[in-house]
Each structure stands twice: as C-alpha cells, then as structure tokens.
C-alpha cells in the first residue's frame, strides 16, 4: 500500500469478536430488482416457467434477471411486472426503498480511513464524516 492509499472498509461483527472486512458499496440495482421480482413470484406461488411464459421470454433469462446476473431493459421489466400483475412504478419504488435502506444502514457504521504518514512509518487513523455507532478500522 502506498503512502497516499486510503482504504475505506466496513467491518461486520466489530463488537466483541473477529471481524471480516469488505469494501463499502451500494448494492447493484439489478440485484435489488431481481430479488423483488423473485419475492413477488414466490408470494404468488408461481414457477419461473409460468411467469416467463406470460412475459414471453425464456425461463433461463428470467432466472438470470431474478438472480441479478442480467441487467433487464425497461421493456423486459414491464413484461415481467405485467405477468406478475404488479405495476412497474411499484417495482421501482420498492427498489428505491431497498437502496435507501442499504445506504442508511451503511451510514450507521463509522468508517475509518487508515492513512500512512509520508514523513514517518507510523499510521494515523482518521475518522470519516459519517455518524454512527460502530467503529471499523482497515490497516
């Protein structure tokens, strides 16, 4: 790591135990949308084949969309929503709510930045501007 390298990390289980670090990232929209579509389909107790047939797409493609592996076009999303009997605007609203909740949860974690001082070999720890209850450190 160079002297100017900053590493922002979030620590899971930081209170009272070993912690695993990972980069703080917002979830991808395709993952959120896919999970929402899958939950809607499962609530209706319908199979991938049933919904894919009603949406006029392949079962494999719908499966990829639900798993967040494919970035579906607005036309595809509209077709799947119609097949599920939900409005596209409601899908988008649910994705917005899930993303907002994820961001809010991340802001509850105090993210520390480890900065190596060029003049000396010691590292100093700088607190980020976010407010939260948990302190995390990346070295």
C-alpha positions as CSV (number, residue, x, y, z in Angstrom):
1,X,0.0,0.0,0.0
2,X,1.4,3.4,-0.9
3,X,1.6,6.3,1.5
4,X,-1.4,8.0,-0.1
5,X,-3.6,4.9,-0.4
6,X,-6.8,5.1,1.6
7,X,-8.8,2.1,2.3
8,X,-12.5,2.5,3.4
9,X,-13.9,-0.6,4.9
10,X,-16.9,-1.8,6.8
11,X,-16.4,-4.3,9.5
12,X,-19.1,-6.9,10.2
13,X,-19.3,-8.1,13.8
14,X,-17.0,-5.4,15.0
15,X,-18.3,-5.6,18.6
16,X,-16.7,-8.3,20.6
17,X,-15.2,-10.7,18.1
18,X,-13.3,-11.4,14.9
19,X,-14.3,-9.2,12.1
20,X,-14.4,-9.7,8.4
21,X,-13.7,-6.6,6.2
22,X,-15.2,-5.7,2.9
23,X,-15.4,-2.6,0.8
24,X,-18.4,-0.4,1.4
25,X,-20.6,-0.4,-1.7
26,X,-24.1,0.2,-2.5
27,X,-25.9,-2.8,-3.9
28,X,-26.4,-3.0,-7.7
29,X,-29.9,-2.1,-8.9
30,X,-30.1,-5.3,-10.9
31,X,-29.7,-7.3,-7.7
32,X,-32.4,-5.3,-5.9
33,X,-34.8,-5.5,-8.8
34,X,-34.2,-9.3,-9.3
35,X,-34.8,-10.0,-5.6
36,X,-38.1,-8.0,-5.7
37,X,-39.3,-9.9,-8.8
38,X,-38.4,-13.2,-7.3
39,X,-40.2,-12.4,-4.0
40,X,-43.3,-11.4,-5.9
41,X,-43.3,-14.6,-8.0
42,X,-42.8,-16.8,-4.9
43,X,-45.5,-15.0,-3.0
44,X,-47.8,-15.9,-5.8
45,X,-46.6,-19.5,-5.7
46,X,-45.8,-19.4,-9.4
47,X,-42.9,-21.1,-11.2
48,X,-40.3,-19.4,-13.4
49,X,-41.8,-21.2,-16.4
50,X,-45.3,-19.8,-15.7
51,X,-44.1,-16.2,-15.3
52,X,-41.6,-16.4,-18.2
53,X,-44.3,-17.8,-20.5
54,X,-46.7,-15.0,-19.5
55,X,-43.9,-12.4,-20.1
56,X,-42.9,-14.0,-23.4
57,X,-39.3,-14.6,-22.5
58,X,-37.2,-17.7,-21.8
59,X,-37.2,-19.2,-18.4
60,X,-33.4,-19.1,-18.3
61,X,-33.4,-15.3,-19.0
62,X,-36.0,-14.6,-16.3
63,X,-33.9,-16.7,-13.9
64,X,-30.8,-14.6,-14.7
65,X,-32.8,-11.4,-14.1
66,X,-34.1,-12.7,-10.8
67,X,-30.6,-13.6,-9.7
68,X,-29.2,-10.2,-10.7
69,X,-27.0,-11.5,-13.3
70,X,-28.7,-9.7,-16.2
71,X,-29.5,-6.0,-16.5
72,X,-33.0,-6.1,-17.8
73,X,-34.3,-3.5,-20.1
74,X,-37.4,-1.4,-19.2
75,X,-39.4,-3.4,-21.8
76,X,-38.4,-6.7,-20.1
77,X,-39.2,-5.3,-16.6
78,X,-42.6,-4.1,-17.8
79,X,-43.3,-7.5,-19.3
80,X,-42.4,-9.3,-16.1
81,X,-44.3,-6.8,-14.0
82,X,-47.4,-7.4,-16.2
83,X,-47.0,-11.1,-15.9
84,X,-46.9,-10.8,-12.1
85,X,-49.7,-8.3,-12.0
86,X,-47.6,-5.6,-10.4
87,X,-47.0,-2.0,-11.6
88,X,-43.6,-1.0,-12.9
89,X,-43.8,2.1,-10.7
90,X,-44.2,-0.1,-7.6
91,X,-41.2,-2.2,-8.6
92,X,-39.1,0.9,-9.0
93,X,-40.4,2.3,-5.6
94,X,-39.5,-1.0,-3.8
95,X,-36.0,-0.9,-5.4
96,X,-35.7,2.7,-4.2
97,X,-36.7,1.8,-0.7
98,X,-34.3,-1.1,-0.6
99,X,-31.4,1.0,-1.8
100,X,-32.2,3.8,0.6
101,X,-32.3,1.3,3.5
102,X,-29.0,-0.1,2.4
103,X,-27.4,3.4,2.3
104,X,-28.9,4.3,5.7
105,X,-27.5,1.1,7.2
106,X,-24.0,1.8,5.8
107,X,-24.1,5.3,7.3
108,X,-24.7,3.8,10.7
109,X,-21.2,2.2,10.5
110,X,-18.4,4.6,11.2
111,X,-15.9,4.1,8.5
112,X,-12.3,4.8,9.4
113,X,-9.6,5.6,6.9
114,X,-6.0,4.4,7.5
115,X,-3.5,6.9,6.1
116,X,0.2,6.2,6.1
117,X,2.1,9.3,7.0
118,X,4.8,10.1,4.4
119,X,7.2,11.6,6.9
120,X,7.2,8.6,9.3
121,X,6.4,5.0,9.0
122,X,3.6,5.3,11.6
123,X,0.0,5.1,10.6
124,X,-2.6,7.5,11.8
125,X,-6.3,6.8,11.9
126,X,-8.7,9.4,10.6
127,X,-12.4,9.3,11.4
128,X,-14.8,9.8,8.5
129,X,-17.5,12.4,8.5
130,X,-20.4,9.9,8.8
131,X,-22.1,9.5,12.1
132,X,-22.6,6.1,13.6
133,X,-22.3,3.8,16.5
134,X,-19.8,1.2,15.3
135,X,-16.1,1.8,14.7
136,X,-14.2,0.0,12.0
137,X,-10.6,0.0,11.0
138,X,-8.7,-1.1,8.0
139,X,-4.9,-1.5,8.1
